[in-house]
């Protein structure tokens, strides 16, 4: 099963005839290690496929100015 929760809060602020969008959030809020894909490591020829998992909890934020 694939379980993941992302949280994002966004505010649009009108400034004259333009818009400023400010946002903040957290990706993978529950810190799940879901399977992502198998890869082969070039340095290890005797190893089998290596299992990659998702990135852990990650804060995200920023601003977008539309003009």
Predicted model as a PDB file, atoms N, CA, C, CB and O in Angstrom, pLDDT in the B-factor column:
MODEL        1                                                                  
ATOM      1  N   UNK A   1       0.828  -1.190   0.000  1.00 67.00           N  
ATOM      2  CA  UNK A   1       0.000   0.000   0.000  1.00 67.00           C  
ATOM      3  C   UNK A   1       0.868   1.247   0.000  1.00 67.00           C  
ATOM      4  CB  UNK A   1      -0.940   0.002   1.203  1.00 67.00           C  
ATOM      5  O   UNK A   1       1.979   1.254   0.530  1.00 67.00           O  
ATOM      6  N   UNK A   2       0.343   2.282  -0.596  1.00 76.00           N  
ATOM      7  CA  UNK A   2       1.044   3.557  -0.696  1.00 76.00           C  
ATOM      8  C   UNK A   2       0.308   4.560   0.178  1.00 76.00           C  
ATOM      9  CB  UNK A   2       1.131   4.053  -2.181  1.00 76.00           C  
ATOM     10  O   UNK A   2      -0.822   4.942  -0.126  1.00 76.00           O  
ATOM     11  N   UNK A   3       0.943   4.986   1.262  1.00 82.00           N  
ATOM     12  CA  UNK A   3       0.344   5.957   2.179  1.00 82.00           C  
ATOM     13  C   UNK A   3       1.222   7.189   2.255  1.00 82.00           C  
ATOM     14  CB  UNK A   3       0.143   5.347   3.586  1.00 82.00           C  
ATOM     15  O   UNK A   3       2.435   7.095   2.446  1.00 82.00           O  
ATOM     16  N   UNK A   4       0.596   8.347   2.103  1.00 87.00           N  
ATOM     17  CA  UNK A   4       1.327   9.596   2.200  1.00 87.00           C  
ATOM     18  C   UNK A   4       0.333  10.732   2.408  1.00 87.00           C  
ATOM     19  CB  UNK A   4       2.193   9.835   0.934  1.00 87.00           C  
ATOM     20  O   UNK A   4      -0.751  10.738   1.823  1.00 87.00           O  
ATOM     21  N   UNK A   5       0.714  11.695   3.249  1.00 92.00           N  
ATOM     22  CA  UNK A   5      -0.118  12.874   3.483  1.00 92.00           C  
ATOM     23  C   UNK A   5       0.744  14.102   3.256  1.00 92.00           C  
ATOM     24  CB  UNK A   5      -0.733  12.873   4.927  1.00 92.00           C  
ATOM     25  O   UNK A   5       1.812  14.245   3.852  1.00 92.00           O  
ATOM     26  N   UNK A   6       0.270  14.992   2.385  1.00 94.00           N  
ATOM     27  CA  UNK A   6       0.915  16.288   2.164  1.00 94.00           C  
ATOM     28  C   UNK A   6      -0.017  17.368   2.688  1.00 94.00           C  
ATOM     29  CB  UNK A   6       1.250  16.517   0.645  1.00 94.00           C  
ATOM     30  O   UNK A   6      -1.234  17.270   2.537  1.00 94.00           O  
ATOM     31  N   UNK A   7       0.547  18.389   3.299  1.00 96.00           N  
ATOM     32  CA  UNK A   7      -0.238  19.483   3.856  1.00 96.00           C  
ATOM     33  C   UNK A   7       0.274  20.784   3.263  1.00 96.00           C  
ATOM     34  CB  UNK A   7      -0.161  19.506   5.416  1.00 96.00           C  
ATOM     35  O   UNK A   7       1.483  21.008   3.194  1.00 96.00           O  
ATOM     36  N   UNK A   8      -0.653  21.650   2.830  1.00 97.00           N  
ATOM     37  CA  UNK A   8      -0.248  22.924   2.237  1.00 97.00           C  
ATOM     38  C   UNK A   8      -1.279  23.995   2.578  1.00 97.00           C  
ATOM     39  CB  UNK A   8      -0.084  22.792   0.696  1.00 97.00           C  
ATOM     40  O   UNK A   8      -2.484  23.767   2.471  1.00 97.00           O  
ATOM     41  N   UNK A   9      -0.798  25.155   2.987  1.00 98.00           N  
ATOM     42  CA  UNK A   9      -1.648  26.305   3.267  1.00 98.00           C  
ATOM     43  C   UNK A   9      -1.219  27.432   2.348  1.00 98.00           C  
ATOM     44  CB  UNK A   9      -1.562  26.734   4.767  1.00 98.00           C  
ATOM     45  O   UNK A   9      -0.030  27.706   2.190  1.00 98.00           O  
ATOM     46  N   UNK A  10      -2.208  28.084   1.743  1.00 97.00           N  
ATOM     47  CA  UNK A  10      -1.905  29.087   0.723  1.00 97.00           C  
ATOM     48  C   UNK A  10      -2.777  30.314   0.933  1.00 97.00           C  
ATOM     49  CB  UNK A  10      -2.114  28.512  -0.695  1.00 97.00           C  
ATOM     50  O   UNK A  10      -3.971  30.201   1.213  1.00 97.00           O  
ATOM     51  N   UNK A  11      -2.171  31.488   0.796  1.00 97.00           N  
ATOM     52  CA  UNK A  11      -2.892  32.756   0.933  1.00 97.00           C  
ATOM     53  C   UNK A  11      -2.609  33.595  -0.308  1.00 97.00           C  
ATOM     54  CB  UNK A  11      -2.471  33.521   2.243  1.00 97.00           C  
ATOM     55  O   UNK A  11      -1.453  33.780  -0.689  1.00 97.00           O  
ATOM     56  N   UNK A  12      -3.669  34.102  -0.937  1.00 96.00           N  
ATOM     57  CA  UNK A  12      -3.533  35.003  -2.082  1.00 96.00           C  
ATOM     58  C   UNK A  12      -3.779  36.425  -1.605  1.00 96.00           C  
ATOM     59  CB  UNK A  12      -4.522  34.619  -3.232  1.00 96.00           C  
ATOM     60  O   UNK A  12      -4.830  36.728  -1.039  1.00 96.00           O  
ATOM     61  N   UNK A  13      -2.801  37.295  -1.837  1.00 95.00           N  
ATOM     62  CA  UNK A  13      -2.886  38.686  -1.398  1.00 95.00           C  
ATOM     63  C   UNK A  13      -2.903  39.582  -2.631  1.00 95.00           C  
ATOM     64  CB  UNK A  13      -1.698  39.057  -0.452  1.00 95.00           C  
ATOM     65  O   UNK A  13      -1.903  39.663  -3.344  1.00 95.00           O  
ATOM     66  N   UNK A  14      -4.035  40.262  -2.897  1.00 94.00           N  
ATOM     67  CA  UNK A  14      -4.065  41.191  -4.027  1.00 94.00           C  
ATOM     68  C   UNK A  14      -3.329  42.483  -3.677  1.00 94.00           C  
ATOM     69  CB  UNK A  14      -5.520  41.497  -4.437  1.00 94.00           C  
ATOM     70  O   UNK A  14      -3.578  43.096  -2.639  1.00 94.00           O  
ATOM     71  N   UNK A  15      -2.419  42.881  -4.567  1.00 92.00           N  
ATOM     72  CA  UNK A  15      -1.674  44.127  -4.404  1.00 92.00           C  
ATOM     73  C   UNK A  15      -1.831  44.907  -5.699  1.00 92.00           C  
ATOM     74  CB  UNK A  15      -0.152  43.867  -4.064  1.00 92.00           C  
ATOM     75  O   UNK A  15      -1.282  44.534  -6.736  1.00 92.00           O  
ATOM     76  N   UNK A  16      -2.582  45.987  -5.627  1.00 89.00           N  
ATOM     77  CA  UNK A  16      -2.955  46.785  -6.813  1.00 89.00           C  
ATOM     78  C   UNK A  16      -3.598  45.879  -7.841  1.00 89.00           C  
ATOM     79  CB  UNK A  16      -1.716  47.507  -7.426  1.00 89.00           C  
ATOM     80  O   UNK A  16      -4.624  45.265  -7.547  1.00 89.00           O  
ATOM     81  N   UNK A  17      -3.045  45.772  -9.018  1.00 91.00           N  
ATOM     82  CA  UNK A  17      -3.633  44.909 -10.056  1.00 91.00           C  
ATOM     83  C   UNK A  17      -2.891  43.579 -10.180  1.00 91.00           C  
ATOM     84  CB  UNK A  17      -3.626  45.628 -11.406  1.00 91.00           C  
ATOM     85  O   UNK A  17      -3.074  42.857 -11.160  1.00 91.00           O  
ATOM     86  N   UNK A  18      -2.077  43.261  -9.218  1.00 93.00           N  
ATOM     87  CA  UNK A  18      -1.287  42.025  -9.244  1.00 93.00           C  
ATOM     88  C   UNK A  18      -1.659  41.135  -8.052  1.00 93.00           C  
ATOM     89  CB  UNK A  18       0.237  42.346  -9.226  1.00 93.00           C  
ATOM     90  O   UNK A  18      -2.476  41.507  -7.210  1.00 93.00           O  
ATOM     91  N   UNK A  19      -1.039  39.954  -8.006  1.00 94.00           N  
ATOM     92  CA  UNK A  19      -1.353  39.005  -6.948  1.00 94.00           C  
ATOM     93  C   UNK A  19      -0.071  38.420  -6.355  1.00 94.00           C  
ATOM     94  CB  UNK A  19      -2.258  37.884  -7.484  1.00 94.00           C  
ATOM     95  O   UNK A  19       0.857  38.072  -7.085  1.00 94.00           O  
ATOM     96  N   UNK A  20      -0.029  38.317  -5.036  1.00 96.00           N  
ATOM     97  CA  UNK A  20       1.079  37.680  -4.334  1.00 96.00           C  
ATOM     98  C   UNK A  20       0.524  36.446  -3.632  1.00 96.00           C  
ATOM     99  CB  UNK A  20       1.763  38.667  -3.312  1.00 96.00           C  
ATOM    100  O   UNK A  20      -0.399  36.546  -2.824  1.00 96.00           O  
ATOM    101  N   UNK A  21       1.088  35.289  -3.941  1.00 97.00           N  
ATOM    102  CA  UNK A  21       0.664  34.038  -3.331  1.00 97.00           C  
ATOM    103  C   UNK A  21       1.764  33.589  -2.368  1.00 97.00           C  
ATOM    104  CB  UNK A  21       0.371  32.941  -4.417  1.00 97.00           C  
ATOM    105  O   UNK A  21       2.909  33.406  -2.781  1.00 97.00           O  
ATOM    106  N   UNK A  22       1.428  33.413  -1.098  1.00 98.00           N  
ATOM    107  CA  UNK A  22       2.360  32.953  -0.074  1.00 98.00           C  
ATOM    108  C   UNK A  22       1.876  31.582   0.387  1.00 98.00           C  
ATOM    109  CB  UNK A  22       2.456  33.972   1.134  1.00 98.00           C  
ATOM    110  O   UNK A  22       0.697  31.401   0.688  1.00 98.00           O  
ATOM    111  N   UNK A  23       2.801  30.612   0.439  1.00 98.00           N  
ATOM    112  CA  UNK A  23       2.390  29.269   0.812  1.00 98.00           C  
ATOM    113  C   UNK A  23       3.415  28.619   1.733  1.00 98.00           C  
ATOM    114  CB  UNK A  23       2.183  28.415  -0.432  1.00 98.00           C  
ATOM    115  O   UNK A  23       4.593  28.974   1.734  1.00 98.00           O  
ATOM    116  N   UNK A  24       2.935  27.663   2.513  1.00 98.00           N  
ATOM    117  CA  UNK A  24       3.788  26.873   3.410  1.00 98.00           C  
ATOM    118  C   UNK A  24       3.132  25.510   3.578  1.00 98.00           C  
ATOM    119  CB  UNK A  24       3.992  27.588   4.809  1.00 98.00           C  
ATOM    120  O   UNK A  24       1.912  25.375   3.491  1.00 98.00           O  
ATOM    121  N   UNK A  25       3.960  24.510   3.818  1.00 97.00           N  
ATOM    122  CA  UNK A  25       3.407  23.185   3.997  1.00 97.00           C  
ATOM    123  C   UNK A  25       4.466  22.171   4.354  1.00 97.00           C  
ATOM    124  CB  UNK A  25       2.689  22.754   2.761  1.00 97.00           C  
ATOM    125  O   UNK A  25       5.634  22.502   4.560  1.00 97.00           O  
ATOM    126  N   UNK A  26       4.032  20.932   4.422  1.00 96.00           N  
ATOM    127  CA  UNK A  26       4.915  19.814   4.721  1.00 96.00           C  
ATOM    128  C   UNK A  26       4.575  18.687   3.766  1.00 96.00           C  
ATOM    129  CB  UNK A  26       4.783  19.356   6.209  1.00 96.00           C  
ATOM    130  O   UNK A  26       3.409  18.320   3.621  1.00 96.00           O  
ATOM    131  N   UNK A  27       5.591  18.137   3.113  1.00 92.00           N  
ATOM    132  CA  UNK A  27       5.399  16.968   2.260  1.00 92.00           C  
ATOM    133  C   UNK A  27       5.737  15.729   3.074  1.00 92.00           C  
ATOM    134  CB  UNK A  27       6.277  17.052   0.967  1.00 92.00           C  
ATOM    135  O   UNK A  27       6.661  15.751   3.887  1.00 92.00           O  
ATOM    136  N   UNK A  28       4.993  14.648   2.861  1.00 90.00           N  
ATOM    137  CA  UNK A  28       5.154  13.377   3.570  1.00 90.00           C  
ATOM    138  C   UNK A  28       5.069  13.607   5.078  1.00 90.00           C  
ATOM    139  CB  UNK A  28       6.504  12.708   3.198  1.00 90.00           C  
ATOM    140  O   UNK A  28       5.975  13.234   5.823  1.00 90.00           O  
ATOM    141  N   UNK A  29       3.987  14.218   5.515  1.00 91.00           N  
ATOM    142  CA  UNK A  29       3.780  14.610   6.907  1.00 91.00           C  
ATOM    143  C   UNK A  29       3.919  13.432   7.873  1.00 91.00           C  
ATOM    144  CB  UNK A  29       2.412  15.242   7.066  1.00 91.00           C  
ATOM    145  O   UNK A  29       4.433  13.610   8.977  1.00 91.00           O  
ATOM    146  N   UNK A  30       3.479  12.255   7.491  1.00 89.00           N  
ATOM    147  CA  UNK A  30       3.526  11.090   8.369  1.00 89.00           C  
ATOM    148  C   UNK A  30       4.862  10.359   8.311  1.00 89.00           C  
ATOM    149  CB  UNK A  30       2.417  10.139   8.014  1.00 89.00           C  
ATOM    150  O   UNK A  30       5.045   9.345   8.985  1.00 89.00           O  
ATOM    151  N   UNK A  31       5.801  10.868   7.506  1.00 87.00           N  
ATOM    152  CA  UNK A  31       7.154  10.315   7.388  1.00 87.00           C  
ATOM    153  C   UNK A  31       7.148   8.838   6.981  1.00 87.00           C  
ATOM    154  CB  UNK A  31       7.896  10.478   8.708  1.00 87.00           C  
ATOM    155  O   UNK A  31       7.878   8.031   7.558  1.00 87.00           O  
ATOM    156  N   UNK A  32       6.330   8.487   5.994  1.00 86.00           N  
ATOM    157  CA  UNK A  32       6.250   7.110   5.511  1.00 86.00           C  
ATOM    158  C   UNK A  32       7.440   6.797   4.615  1.00 86.00           C  
ATOM    159  CB  UNK A  32       4.930   6.872   4.752  1.00 86.00           C  
ATOM    160  O   UNK A  32       7.944   7.681   3.923  1.00 86.00           O  
ATOM    161  N   UNK A  33       7.889   5.556   4.621  1.00 82.00           N  
ATOM    162  CA  UNK A  33       8.966   5.094   3.746  1.00 82.00           C  
ATOM    163  C   UNK A  33       8.383   4.207   2.664  1.00 82.00           C  
ATOM    164  CB  UNK A  33      10.055   4.334   4.548  1.00 82.00           C  
ATOM    165  O   UNK A  33       8.680   3.014   2.611  1.00 82.00           O  
ATOM    166  N   UNK A  34       7.569   4.769   1.815  1.00 83.00           N  
ATOM    167  CA  UNK A  34       6.949   4.011   0.738  1.00 83.00           C  
ATOM    168  C   UNK A  34       7.985   3.618  -0.305  1.00 83.00           C  
ATOM    169  CB  UNK A  34       5.822   4.821   0.089  1.00 83.00           C  
ATOM    170  O   UNK A  34       8.944   4.347  -0.561  1.00 83.00           O  
ATOM    171  N   UNK A  35       7.773   2.458  -0.897  1.00 81.00           N  
ATOM    172  CA  UNK A  35       8.644   1.995  -1.970  1.00 81.00           C  
ATOM    173  C   UNK A  35       8.520   2.928  -3.164  1.00 81.00           C  
ATOM    174  CB  UNK A  35       8.300   0.544  -2.375  1.00 81.00           C  
ATOM    175  O   UNK A  35       7.413   3.309  -3.544  1.00 81.00           O  
ATOM    176  N   UNK A  36       9.652   3.299  -3.756  1.00 77.00           N  
ATOM    177  CA  UNK A  36       9.663   4.193  -4.909  1.00 77.00           C  
ATOM    178  C   UNK A  36      10.034   3.432  -6.176  1.00 77.00           C  
ATOM    179  CB  UNK A  36      10.640   5.353  -4.681  1.00 77.00           C  
ATOM    180  O   UNK A  36       9.250   3.405  -7.125  1.00 77.00           O  
ATOM    181  N   UNK A  37      11.221   2.810  -6.211  1.00 83.00           N  
ATOM    182  CA  UNK A  37      11.645   2.048  -7.382  1.00 83.00           C  
ATOM    183  C   UNK A  37      12.890   1.235  -7.058  1.00 83.00           C  
ATOM    184  CB  UNK A  37      11.912   2.984  -8.573  1.00 83.00           C  
ATOM    185  O   UNK A  37      13.535   1.454  -6.032  1.00 83.00           O  
ATOM    186  N   UNK A  38      13.224   0.291  -7.940  1.00 85.00           N  
ATOM    187  CA  UNK A  38      14.472  -0.452  -7.835  1.00 85.00           C  
ATOM    188  C   UNK A  38      15.499   0.161  -8.777  1.00 85.00           C  
ATOM    189  CB  UNK A  38      14.255  -1.954  -8.158  1.00 85.00           C  
ATOM    190  O   UNK A  38      15.155   0.566  -9.887  1.00 85.00           O  
ATOM    191  N   UNK A  39      16.748   0.235  -8.351  1.00 85.00           N  
ATOM    192  CA  UNK A  39      17.833   0.722  -9.205  1.00 85.00           C  
ATOM    193  C   UNK A  39      19.013  -0.237  -9.085  1.00 85.00           C  
ATOM    194  CB  UNK A  39      18.254   2.179  -8.814  1.00 85.00           C  
ATOM    195  O   UNK A  39      19.134  -0.963  -8.099  1.00 85.00           O  
ATOM    196  N   UNK A  40      19.867  -0.236 -10.080  1.00 82.00           N  
ATOM    197  CA  UNK A  40      21.097  -1.007 -10.037  1.00 82.00           C  
ATOM    198  C   UNK A  40      22.246  -0.058  -9.730  1.00 82.00           C  
ATOM    199  CB  UNK A  40      21.336  -1.767 -11.377  1.00 82.00           C  
ATOM    200  O   UNK A  40      22.391   0.979 -10.378  1.00 82.00           O  
ATOM    201  N   UNK A  41      23.054  -0.409  -8.750  1.00 78.00           N  
ATOM    202  CA  UNK A  41      24.179   0.429  -8.369  1.00 78.00           C  
ATOM    203  C   UNK A  41      25.380   0.086  -9.234  1.00 78.00           C  
ATOM    204  CB  UNK A  41      24.516   0.258  -6.875  1.00 78.00           C  
ATOM    205  O   UNK A  41      25.797  -1.072  -9.248  1.00 78.00           O  
ATOM    206  N   UNK A  42      25.955   1.045  -9.959  1.00 80.00           N  
ATOM    207  CA  UNK A  42      27.058   0.744 -10.873  1.00 80.00           C  
ATOM    208  C   UNK A  42      28.341   0.317 -10.161  1.00 80.00           C  
ATOM    209  CB  UNK A  42      27.342   1.943 -11.727  1.00 80.00           C  
ATOM    210  O   UNK A  42      29.175  -0.351 -10.772  1.00 80.00           O  
ATOM    211  N   UNK A  43      28.526   0.678  -8.898  1.00 80.00           N  
ATOM    212  CA  UNK A  43      29.753   0.328  -8.183  1.00 80.00           C  
ATOM    213  C   UNK A  43      29.699  -1.088  -7.605  1.00 80.00           C  
ATOM    214  CB  UNK A  43      30.007   1.331  -7.066  1.00 80.00           C  
ATOM    215  O   UNK A  43      30.735  -1.614  -7.195  1.00 80.00           O  
ATOM    216  N   UNK A  44      28.543  -1.709  -7.561  1.00 77.00           N  
ATOM    217  CA  UNK A  44      28.386  -3.008  -6.915  1.00 77.00           C  
ATOM    218  C   UNK A  44      27.808  -4.001  -7.921  1.00 77.00           C  
ATOM    219  CB  UNK A  44      27.474  -2.899  -5.657  1.00 77.00           C  
ATOM    220  O   UNK A  44      26.591  -4.079  -8.088  1.00 77.00           O  
ATOM    221  N   UNK A  45      28.677  -4.758  -8.590  1.00 75.00           N  
ATOM    222  CA  UNK A  45      28.227  -5.678  -9.630  1.00 75.00           C  
ATOM    223  C   UNK A  45      27.626  -6.955  -9.056  1.00 75.00           C  
ATOM    224  CB  UNK A  45      29.377  -6.024 -10.543  1.00 75.00           C  
ATOM    225  O   UNK A  45      26.806  -7.597  -9.713  1.00 75.00           O  
ATOM    226  N   UNK A  46      28.018  -7.334  -7.846  1.00 79.00           N  
ATOM    227  CA  UNK A  46      27.485  -8.559  -7.247  1.00 79.00           C  
ATOM    228  C   UNK A  46      26.186  -8.313  -6.486  1.00 79.00           C  
ATOM    229  CB  UNK A  46      28.515  -9.171  -6.315  1.00 79.00           C  
ATOM    230  O   UNK A  46      25.507  -9.265  -6.100  1.00 79.00           O  
ATOM    231  N   UNK A  47      25.835  -7.054  -6.268  1.00 80.00           N  
ATOM    232  CA  UNK A  47      24.593  -6.724  -5.553  1.00 80.00           C  
ATOM    233  C   UNK A  47      23.408  -6.853  -6.503  1.00 80.00           C  
ATOM    234  CB  UNK A  47      24.658  -5.286  -4.955  1.00 80.00           C  
ATOM    235  O   UNK A  47      23.537  -6.700  -7.717  1.00 80.00           O  
ATOM    236  N   UNK A  48      22.271  -7.135  -5.923  1.00 80.00           N  
ATOM    237  CA  UNK A  48      21.042  -7.139  -6.713  1.00 80.00           C  
ATOM    238  C   UNK A  48      20.489  -5.735  -6.810  1.00 80.00           C  
ATOM    239  CB  UNK A  48      19.996  -8.085  -6.101  1.00 80.00           C  
ATOM    240  O   UNK A  48      21.181  -4.767  -6.495  1.00 80.00           O  
ATOM    241  N   UNK A  49      19.261  -5.620  -7.240  1.00 84.00           N  
ATOM    242  CA  UNK A  49      18.636  -4.293  -7.304  1.00 84.00           C  
ATOM    243  C   UNK A  49      18.530  -3.666  -5.905  1.00 84.00           C  
ATOM    244  CB  UNK A  49      17.233  -4.391  -7.951  1.00 84.00           C  
ATOM    245  O   UNK A  49      18.269  -4.355  -4.918  1.00 84.00           O  
ATOM    246  N   UNK A  50      18.735  -2.379  -5.847  1.00 81.00           N  
ATOM    247  CA  UNK A  50      18.664  -1.618  -4.598  1.00 81.00           C  
ATOM    248  C   UNK A  50      17.304  -0.948  -4.541  1.00 81.00           C  
ATOM    249  CB  UNK A  50      19.822  -0.560  -4.495  1.00 81.00           C  
ATOM    250  O   UNK A  50      16.865  -0.335  -5.514  1.00 81.00           O  
ATOM    251  N   UNK A  51      16.634  -1.067  -3.395  1.00 83.00           N  
ATOM    252  CA  UNK A  51      15.292  -0.508  -3.253  1.00 83.00           C  
ATOM    253  C   UNK A  51      15.360   0.933  -2.761  1.00 83.00           C  
ATOM    254  CB  UNK A  51      14.453  -1.359  -2.289  1.00 83.00           C  
ATOM    255  O   UNK A  51      15.934   1.209  -1.708  1.00 83.00           O  
ATOM    256  N   UNK A  52      14.779   1.839  -3.520  1.00 83.00           N  
ATOM    257  CA  UNK A  52      14.690   3.244  -3.101  1.00 83.00           C  
ATOM    258  C   UNK A  52      13.346   3.484  -2.436  1.00 83.00           C  
ATOM    259  CB  UNK A  52      14.880   4.206  -4.311  1.00 83.00           C  
ATOM    260  O   UNK A  52      12.327   2.928  -2.845  1.00 83.00           O  
ATOM    261  N   UNK A  53      13.357   4.317  -1.411  1.00 83.00           N  
ATOM    262  CA  UNK A  53      12.110   4.702  -0.770  1.00 83.00           C  
ATOM    263  C   UNK A  53      11.941   6.213  -0.909  1.00 83.00           C  
ATOM    264  CB  UNK A  53      12.089   4.268   0.729  1.00 83.00           C  
ATOM    265  O   UNK A  53      12.848   6.917  -1.353  1.00 83.00           O  
ATOM    266  N   UNK A  54      10.773   6.690  -0.525  1.00 83.00           N  
ATOM    267  CA  UNK A  54      10.468   8.119  -0.625  1.00 83.00           C  
ATOM    268  C   UNK A  54      11.329   8.960   0.297  1.00 83.00           C  
ATOM    269  CB  UNK A  54       9.011   8.362  -0.315  1.00 83.00           C  
ATOM    270  O   UNK A  54      11.883   8.469   1.281  1.00 83.00           O  
ATOM    271  N   UNK A  55      11.429  10.219  -0.035  1.00 85.00           N  
ATOM    272  CA  UNK A  55      12.075  11.184   0.843  1.00 85.00           C  
ATOM    273  C   UNK A  55      11.233  11.310   2.109  1.00 85.00           C  
ATOM    274  CB  UNK A  55      12.249  12.571   0.136  1.00 85.00           C  
ATOM    275  O   UNK A  55      10.008  11.212   2.047  1.00 85.00           O  
ATOM    276  N   UNK A  56      11.866  11.522   3.237  1.00 88.00           N  
ATOM    277  CA  UNK A  56      11.153  11.672   4.507  1.00 88.00           C  
ATOM    278  C   UNK A  56      10.410  12.993   4.594  1.00 88.00           C  
ATOM    279  CB  UNK A  56      12.120  11.558   5.665  1.00 88.00           C  
ATOM    280  O   UNK A  56      10.195  13.663   3.584  1.00 88.00           O  
ATOM    281  N   UNK A  57      10.026  13.354   5.781  1.00 93.00           N  
ATOM    282  CA  UNK A  57       9.283  14.600   6.014  1.00 93.00           C  
ATOM    283  C   UNK A  57      10.100  15.781   5.492  1.00 93.00           C  
ATOM    284  CB  UNK A  57       8.960  14.783   7.532  1.00 93.00           C  
ATOM    285  O   UNK A  57      11.301  15.878   5.744  1.00 93.00           O  
ATOM    286  N   UNK A  58       9.424  16.685   4.755  1.00 93.00           N  
ATOM    287  CA  UNK A  58      10.131  17.778   4.091  1.00 93.00           C  
ATOM    288  C   UNK A  58       9.298  19.053   4.136  1.00 93.00           C  
ATOM    289  CB  UNK A  58      10.463  17.407   2.634  1.00 93.00           C  
ATOM    290  O   UNK A  58       8.213  19.089   3.556  1.00 93.00           O  
ATOM    291  N   UNK A  59       9.779  20.110   4.814  1.00 96.00           N  
ATOM    292  CA  UNK A  59       9.028  21.367   4.825  1.00 96.00           C  
ATOM    293  C   UNK A  59       9.148  22.091   3.484  1.00 96.00           C  
ATOM    294  CB  UNK A  59       9.524  22.276   5.960  1.00 96.00           C  
ATOM    295  O   UNK A  59      10.168  22.000   2.801  1.00 96.00           O  
ATOM    296  N   UNK A  60       8.106  22.797   3.130  1.00 96.00           N  
ATOM    297  CA  UNK A  60       8.057  23.487   1.840  1.00 96.00           C  
ATOM    298  C   UNK A  60       7.396  24.841   2.050  1.00 96.00           C  
ATOM    299  CB  UNK A  60       7.284  22.644   0.767  1.00 96.00           C  
ATOM    300  O   UNK A  60       6.456  24.958   2.836  1.00 96.00           O  
ATOM    301  N   UNK A  61       7.877  25.854   1.359  1.00 97.00           N  
ATOM    302  CA  UNK A  61       7.265  27.165   1.482  1.00 97.00           C  
ATOM    303  C   UNK A  61       7.838  28.127   0.463  1.00 97.00           C  
ATOM    304  CB  UNK A  61       7.455  27.712   2.884  1.00 97.00           C  
ATOM    305  O   UNK A  61       8.881  27.870  -0.138  1.00 97.00           O  
ATOM    306  N   UNK A  62       7.149  29.232   0.278  1.00 97.00           N  
ATOM    307  CA  UNK A  62       7.644  30.217  -0.657  1.00 97.00           C  
ATOM    308  C   UNK A  62       6.591  31.241  -1.015  1.00 97.00           C  
ATOM    309  CB  UNK A  62       8.143  29.546  -1.894  1.00 97.00           C  
ATOM    310  O   UNK A  62       5.541  31.332  -0.379  1.00 97.00           O  
ATOM    311  N   UNK A  63       6.891  32.006  -2.043  1.00 97.00           N  
ATOM    312  CA  UNK A  63       5.985  33.056  -2.506  1.00 97.00           C  
ATOM    313  C   UNK A  63       6.063  33.125  -4.028  1.00 97.00           C  
ATOM    314  CB  UNK A  63       6.340  34.439  -1.862  1.00 97.00           C  
ATOM    315  O   UNK A  63       7.113  32.885  -4.625  1.00 97.00           O  
ATOM    316  N   UNK A  64       4.935  33.455  -4.638  1.00 97.00           N  
ATOM    317  CA  UNK A  64       4.841  33.614  -6.088  1.00 97.00           C  
ATOM    318  C   UNK A  64       4.238  34.989  -6.374  1.00 97.00           C  
ATOM    319  CB  UNK A  64       3.979  32.467  -6.737  1.00 97.00           C  
ATOM    320  O   UNK A  64       3.152  35.312  -5.892  1.00 97.00           O  
ATOM    321  N   UNK A  65       4.937  35.778  -7.148  1.00 95.00           N  
ATOM    322  CA  UNK A  65       4.485  37.113  -7.534  1.00 95.00           C  
ATOM    323  C   UNK A  65       4.027  37.076  -8.988  1.00 95.00           C  
ATOM    324  CB  UNK A  65       5.614  38.172  -7.334  1.00 95.00           C  
ATOM    325  O   UNK A  65       4.832  36.829  -9.885  1.00 95.00           O  
ATOM    326  N   UNK A  66       2.765  37.313  -9.222  1.00 87.00           N  
ATOM    327  CA  UNK A  66       2.235  37.304 -10.588  1.00 87.00           C  
ATOM    328  C   UNK A  66       2.244  38.716 -11.154  1.00 87.00           C  
ATOM    329  CB  UNK A  66       0.801  36.716 -10.623  1.00 87.00           C  
ATOM    330  O   UNK A  66       1.767  39.659 -10.522  1.00 87.00           O  
ATOM    331  N   UNK A  67       2.792  38.843 -12.348  1.00 78.00           N  
ATOM    332  CA  UNK A  67       2.815  40.155 -13.011  1.00 78.00           C  
ATOM    333  C   UNK A  67       2.571  40.009 -14.485  1.00 78.00           C  
ATOM    334  CB  UNK A  67       4.142  40.864 -12.775  1.00 78.00           C  
ATOM    335  O   UNK A  67       2.554  41.005 -15.209  1.00 78.00           O  
TER     336      UNK A  67                                                      
ENDMDL                                                                          
END                                                                             
